[in-house]
Amino acid sequence: MRQFPAFFNLEGARIVVFGDGEEAARKLRLLVSSPAELVQVGDVALAEFAERVVHSVPSATRAVLESARLAIIADVPRRAEILAEVRARGIPVNVVDAPELCDFTVPSIIDRGEVVAAIGSGGNAPVLVKALREKLEAIIPQRAGEFASLAGKLRGFVSGAIPDQTARRRFWERALAGPAAAAAYAGDFDKAEALLKEAAREPQRRAGVVHIVGAGPGDPELLTLKALRLIQEADVIYYDRLVSQDILSLIRRDAARVPVGKSKGDHSVPQAEIEARLVASAREGLRVVRLKGGDPFIFGRGGEELDAVLGAGVEAHVVPGISSALGCAASAGVPLTHRDHAQTLTFVTGHAKAGGVPELDWKSLARPAQTVVVFMGVDTAPVIAERLVAAGRDPSTPIAVIENGTRPDEVRVFGVLSELPFLIEDEGITGPALLIIGEVAGLPLANASLAQFLPPEFAGAARHEALAFEE
Ligand SMILES: C[S@@+](CC[C@H](N)C(=O)[O-])C[C@H]1O[C@@H](n2cnc3c(N)ncnc32)[C@H](O)[C@@H]1O
């Protein structure tokens, strides 16, 4: 470690920034949320900071440096002279774009108030630092700083309630990732405080919670930040067959993973048992995640599970996910609505509870200028196509079939309604797949080969697409 990261206390501190150009402005932007007294020394005052920063002319340099804690020399004409003035007073200094003259460098900062993260590479790889910062941005909750303030406020209370240091550390480890954290990250700090106090008074009696979380269509980058956090905090995760391996690999190593996946006709764990297990785990005081493909409330039985968990008196929350309908359409370049081609969008299931095709309002689904997205419709596609045509939908209506959407093995097939059954059979599509029926599936946007933008692992998909166009 060539550079030692340290956090300066800026309460009551004066920071002097020399310069009146963009570099000086950039540094000031980093500092404006701090409590420091900020002074900008330059010929011109930076208007952007008129309310917050004191402007001083260069001739007053000595005076403003008198009680400064830090100095930053940005874009100034007489750099060496200013540097000598700063050094003479022993003030730590940063000279922009001159690492060899710096006492300290300014890292890439993630500012969440009381929680601050800083990353630096000693000026060697700013682009790498930026990429790492973006990753950290994604995993540090927005309200982490406020939650840290609350924890600070309750430190005395918790020490009184749990005198043993090891027990107290365990308490904090659990508390900072439990229901109190969930309440704080949702912005309910009164509830978070009450939960922390309750847990500190009765450390043995932990309240469990169930989060019903949408995992999206498969690409882990399509997880929401909240889903990612909950997956990494959970004690136990009950997951569906549709949740991709890439997403499962994000689960904490010491968390229990329980597959409860169902496929058509094969209900490996009956629904009632899934619900009972969610409740039982929460009653053990565990942080339970019920991880479901796509969005939990779209053909996912999320409503039934929420009802069962709440009905058992257990705290429960739902975290939306990107439905496969949205993920597949985006990935295939099919706009689900379009001002000229589709004013209505309907999601239907192609699989009835008792098997076969469900009783749908075929007449309304057959109306033109609308998009119908069929979930679980691979097996019933021939009947669906037949019923739609019988109800009046044009047999030449464009369709798209997307299998394993947003995953490396995604397959897309384009055609028209009358050939839907053959396309599915010829391309060997077995699912999970979505049928997109409507004018939008035939737009140039969708049909323009996306192959040129595809990474090599998508070669299979590109081949299918080409085949479909030759027909
Ligand atoms: C039980 S439903 C769950 C839908 C899910 N809740 C959602 O919002 O996407 C399962 C069906 O979703 C569709 N599906 C889910 N993930 C998919 C994917 N990655 N690619 C294509 N279709 C998918 C398939 O039609 C599959 O049969």
Ligand as a Chemical Component Dictionary entry (heavy atoms), coordinates in Angstrom:
data_LIG
# 
_chem_comp.id                   LIG 
_chem_comp.type                 NON-POLYMER 
_chem_comp.pdbx_formal_charge   0 
_chem_comp.three_letter_code    LIG 
# 
loop_
_chem_comp_atom.comp_id 
_chem_comp_atom.atom_id 
_chem_comp_atom.alt_atom_id 
_chem_comp_atom.type_symbol 
_chem_comp_atom.charge 
_chem_comp_atom.model_Cartn_x 
_chem_comp_atom.model_Cartn_y 
_chem_comp_atom.model_Cartn_z 
_chem_comp_atom.pdbx_ordinal 
LIG C1  C1  C 0  -44.649 -19.051 -14.321 1  
LIG S1  S1  S 1  -44.349 -17.877 -15.559 2  
LIG C2  C2  C 0  -43.450 -16.700 -14.679 3  
LIG C3  C3  C 0  -43.376 -15.376 -15.332 4  
LIG C4  C4  C 0  -42.546 -14.392 -14.552 5  
LIG N1  N1  N 0  -43.132 -14.067 -13.307 6  
LIG C5  C5  C 0  -42.249 -13.109 -15.336 7  
LIG O1  O1  O 0  -42.668 -12.008 -14.928 8  
LIG O2  O2  O -1 -41.561 -13.230 -16.353 9  
LIG C6  C6  C 0  -43.160 -18.715 -16.498 10 
LIG C7  C7  C 0  -43.138 -18.308 -17.943 11 
LIG O3  O3  O 0  -42.485 -17.058 -18.092 12 
LIG C8  C8  C 0  -41.845 -17.010 -19.350 13 
LIG N2  N2  N 0  -40.407 -16.790 -19.104 14 
LIG C9  C9  C 0  -39.800 -16.635 -17.920 15 
LIG N3  N3  N 0  -38.487 -16.377 -18.095 16 
LIG C10 C10 C 0  -38.271 -16.374 -19.418 17 
LIG C11 C11 C 0  -37.130 -16.140 -20.235 18 
LIG N4  N4  N 0  -35.939 -15.852 -19.699 19 
LIG N5  N5  N 0  -37.281 -16.205 -21.566 20 
LIG C12 C12 C 0  -38.470 -16.442 -22.117 21 
LIG N6  N6  N 0  -39.591 -16.661 -21.405 22 
LIG C13 C13 C 0  -39.482 -16.621 -20.071 23 
LIG C14 C14 C 0  -42.097 -18.329 -20.021 24 
LIG O4  O4  O 0  -43.258 -18.184 -20.802 25 
LIG C15 C15 C 0  -42.347 -19.227 -18.850 26 
LIG O5  O5  O 0  -43.091 -20.351 -19.214 27 
# 
loop_
_chem_comp_bond.comp_id 
_chem_comp_bond.atom_id_1 
_chem_comp_bond.atom_id_2 
_chem_comp_bond.value_order 
_chem_comp_bond.pdbx_ordinal 
LIG C1  S1  SING 1  
LIG S1  C2  SING 2  
LIG S1  C6  SING 3  
LIG C2  C3  SING 4  
LIG C3  C4  SING 5  
LIG C4  N1  SING 6  
LIG C4  C5  SING 7  
LIG C5  O1  DOUB 8  
LIG C5  O2  SING 9  
LIG C6  C7  SING 10 
LIG C7  O3  SING 11 
LIG C7  C15 SING 12 
LIG O3  C8  SING 13 
LIG C8  N2  SING 14 
LIG C8  C14 SING 15 
LIG N2  C9  SING 16 
LIG N2  C13 SING 17 
LIG C9  N3  DOUB 18 
LIG N3  C10 SING 19 
LIG C10 C11 SING 20 
LIG C10 C13 DOUB 21 
LIG C11 N4  SING 22 
LIG C11 N5  DOUB 23 
LIG N5  C12 SING 24 
LIG C12 N6  DOUB 25 
LIG N6  C13 SING 26 
LIG C14 O4  SING 27 
LIG C14 C15 SING 28 
LIG C15 O5  SING 29 
# 
